[in-house]
Amino acid sequence: MFHVLRSPDGSIQQVSKVTLHNSEPLEESDPELGAFLGNAPPQPSFGTADAEFVRVIEDLIDVLITKNLIMHTDLPAAAQKKLMFRKGLRSRLNGALDLLDSDDRVI
Protein backbone atom coordinates (compact mmCIF):
# COMPACT_ATOMS: atom_id res chain seq x y z
CA MET A 1 0.00 0.00 0.00
CA PHE A 2 1.24 3.47 -0.90
CA HIS A 3 0.05 6.89 0.15
CA VAL A 4 -0.10 9.75 -2.33
CA LEU A 5 -0.46 13.48 -2.15
CA ARG A 6 -2.22 15.10 -5.07
CA SER A 7 -1.69 18.47 -6.70
CA PRO A 8 -4.65 20.86 -7.08
CA ASP A 9 -5.37 19.42 -10.55
CA GLY A 10 -5.73 15.91 -9.06
CA SER A 11 -2.53 14.40 -10.41
CA ILE A 12 -0.15 12.54 -8.12
CA GLN A 13 2.48 14.88 -6.70
CA GLN A 14 4.19 12.75 -4.05
CA VAL A 15 4.28 9.05 -3.11
CA SER A 16 5.18 7.56 0.25
CA LYS A 17 5.10 4.17 1.91
CA VAL A 18 4.01 5.79 5.17
CA THR A 19 0.84 7.74 5.84
CA LEU A 20 1.24 11.48 5.23
CA HIS A 21 -1.04 14.29 6.34
CA ASN A 22 -3.91 14.52 3.80
CA SER A 23 -2.58 11.53 1.84
CA GLU A 24 -4.74 9.09 -0.08
CA PRO A 25 -4.03 5.33 0.05
CA LEU A 26 -3.42 3.60 -3.29
CA GLU A 27 -2.76 -0.05 -4.03
CA GLU A 28 0.58 -0.90 -5.58
CA SER A 29 -1.24 -2.26 -8.63
CA ASP A 30 -3.10 1.02 -9.31
CA PRO A 31 -2.40 2.07 -12.94
CA GLU A 32 -2.17 5.75 -12.02
CA LEU A 33 0.54 4.97 -9.46
CA GLY A 34 2.36 2.81 -12.01
CA ALA A 35 2.28 5.63 -14.54
CA PHE A 36 3.61 8.11 -11.97
CA LEU A 37 6.46 5.77 -11.02
CA GLY A 38 7.24 5.06 -14.66
CA ASN A 39 6.47 1.36 -14.41
CA ALA A 40 5.32 -0.19 -17.65
CA PRO A 41 2.66 -2.88 -17.44
CA PRO A 42 4.17 -6.37 -17.39
CA GLN A 43 4.84 -7.81 -20.81
CA PRO A 44 4.30 -11.47 -21.61
CA SER A 45 7.48 -13.49 -21.60
CA PHE A 46 8.97 -14.98 -24.75
CA GLY A 47 8.22 -18.43 -23.33
CA THR A 48 4.53 -17.64 -23.07
CA ALA A 49 4.45 -16.01 -26.49
CA ASP A 50 6.32 -18.95 -28.02
CA ALA A 51 3.94 -21.50 -26.48
CA GLU A 52 0.95 -19.59 -27.82
CA PHE A 53 2.55 -19.27 -31.25
CA VAL A 54 3.34 -22.99 -31.37
CA ARG A 55 -0.36 -23.62 -30.87
CA VAL A 56 -1.17 -21.33 -33.81
CA ILE A 57 1.29 -23.22 -36.00
CA GLU A 58 -0.23 -26.57 -34.95
CA ASP A 59 -3.69 -25.31 -35.85
CA LEU A 60 -2.42 -24.00 -39.19
CA ILE A 61 -0.87 -27.38 -40.02
CA ASP A 62 -4.17 -29.08 -39.10
CA VAL A 63 -6.07 -26.76 -41.45
CA LEU A 64 -3.64 -27.41 -44.30
CA ILE A 65 -3.94 -31.17 -43.80
CA THR A 66 -7.74 -31.01 -43.52
CA LYS A 67 -7.97 -29.04 -46.76
CA ASN A 68 -5.62 -31.56 -48.45
CA LEU A 69 -3.10 -28.84 -49.22
CA ILE A 70 -0.38 -30.89 -47.56
CA MET A 71 -0.20 -34.45 -46.34
CA HIS A 72 1.00 -35.40 -42.88
CA THR A 73 3.69 -37.46 -44.64
CA ASP A 74 4.93 -34.35 -46.48
CA LEU A 75 6.42 -33.17 -43.20
CA PRO A 76 9.85 -34.33 -42.05
CA ALA A 77 9.77 -37.40 -39.83
CA ALA A 78 10.86 -35.41 -36.76
CA ALA A 79 8.01 -32.90 -37.30
CA GLN A 80 5.49 -35.73 -37.75
CA LYS A 81 6.62 -37.31 -34.50
CA LYS A 82 6.43 -34.02 -32.56
CA LEU A 83 2.97 -33.21 -33.92
CA MET A 84 1.63 -36.65 -33.04
CA PHE A 85 3.14 -36.43 -29.56
CA ARG A 86 1.50 -33.05 -28.90
CA LYS A 87 -1.85 -34.21 -30.28
CA GLY A 88 -1.67 -37.22 -27.97
CA LEU A 89 -0.91 -34.99 -24.98
CA ARG A 90 -3.78 -32.66 -25.79
CA SER A 91 -6.28 -35.48 -26.27
CA ARG A 92 -5.27 -37.11 -22.98
CA LEU A 93 -5.53 -33.80 -21.13
CA ASN A 94 -8.89 -32.96 -22.66
CA GLY A 95 -10.26 -36.42 -22.01
CA ALA A 96 -8.99 -36.52 -18.44
CA LEU A 97 -10.44 -33.23 -17.27
CA ASP A 98 -12.96 -31.59 -19.56
CA LEU A 99 -14.44 -29.04 -17.14
CA LEU A 100 -14.43 -26.13 -19.57
CA ASP A 101 -14.72 -25.82 -23.32
CA SER A 102 -11.52 -27.10 -24.85
CA ASP A 103 -9.21 -24.90 -26.85
CA ASP A 104 -8.82 -27.62 -29.45
CA ARG A 105 -10.73 -25.87 -32.19
CA VAL A 106 -9.08 -25.57 -35.56
CA ILE A 107 -8.99 -22.02 -36.81
C-alpha positions, 0 to 999 in steps of 0.5 A: 500500500502506498500513500499519495499526495495530489496536486490541485489538478488531481494528479499525483504529486508525491508518493510515500510508503508511510501515511502522510497528512492529507494523503490518499491510500493507493494499491501498488497495482493502481495504474495511475501509481504505475504511470507516476512511477514510470512502471510499464505494465508487465509484458508477456514473456517470450516463453509464453508467447512462443507457447501460444505461437506454437499452438497457432502453428499446430492449428495451421498445419491441421487446417492445411492437412484437412484441406488436403493442401499438404499431407502429414507425410509431407512433413519431415519425420521429426516434425510428424513425431512431434505433432503426433506427440502433442496431439496425444498430450492434448487429447489425454488432457482434454479427455482426463479433465474436460471441465471447460470448453476445450481450446482444441478448435481448428482455426 
